[in-house]
């Protein structure tokens, strides 16, 4: 798994690539916590090159969403979600909890 | 039937996934079905490490697979704590985000992505058999 983080004025874009499983999910959680601990709660997750996400990774996503949405201070949105990843999100029943955008530009524009 | 032995730690998951990809390609599954099998095996192995062994580096995971005319049969063995299957519950989707539980997803995924899931305990080993048939869609 690779994580690339870009801080913009209005939001943060986090590009996650490769595999998010029980081995790597803690590193993703750590990065998202670091952003949220800095008081930044508007996060775009760019999943263009995400090959695989297990329930451990999905738990990180839903945990971050709960934190960001608290007090209406922001939210996590998803961009470039590939079909297999979307199936996993859907099966978990998590799709209603995330806005999903076709590309990163539209996702950033949401904020 | 090729058998591979991995240390029971999370780092092994990516290596096991590579074998699953070889098996699903050999069997001829489409991308979505193959992704489902990869997920089921990943969740099962994560459960073995977390629940059967109670942590990393406490035992091994044996992975083997067999391809028949219409089935891909994956077997996982461990000598951890005996697995007691719980009731599989569909995630509750009609609850607000703050009340949404994220537990039990792994087991639910295993049962959703595979056509047959069998648990057995023999000679001190948990034996989990995951079967995918040809031409079936994910549930």
Interface residues (C-beta under 8 A of the other chain):
Chain A: X19 X21 X22 X23 X52 X54 X55 X56 X58 X59 X62 X63 X65 X66 X69 X83 X84 X87 X88 X91 X92 X93 X96 X97
Chain B: X9 X10 X11 X13 X14 X17 X31 X32 X35 X36 X38 X39 X42 X43 X46 X49 X50 X90 X91 X92 X93 X97 X98 X100 X102 X105 X106 X108 X109 X112 X113 X138
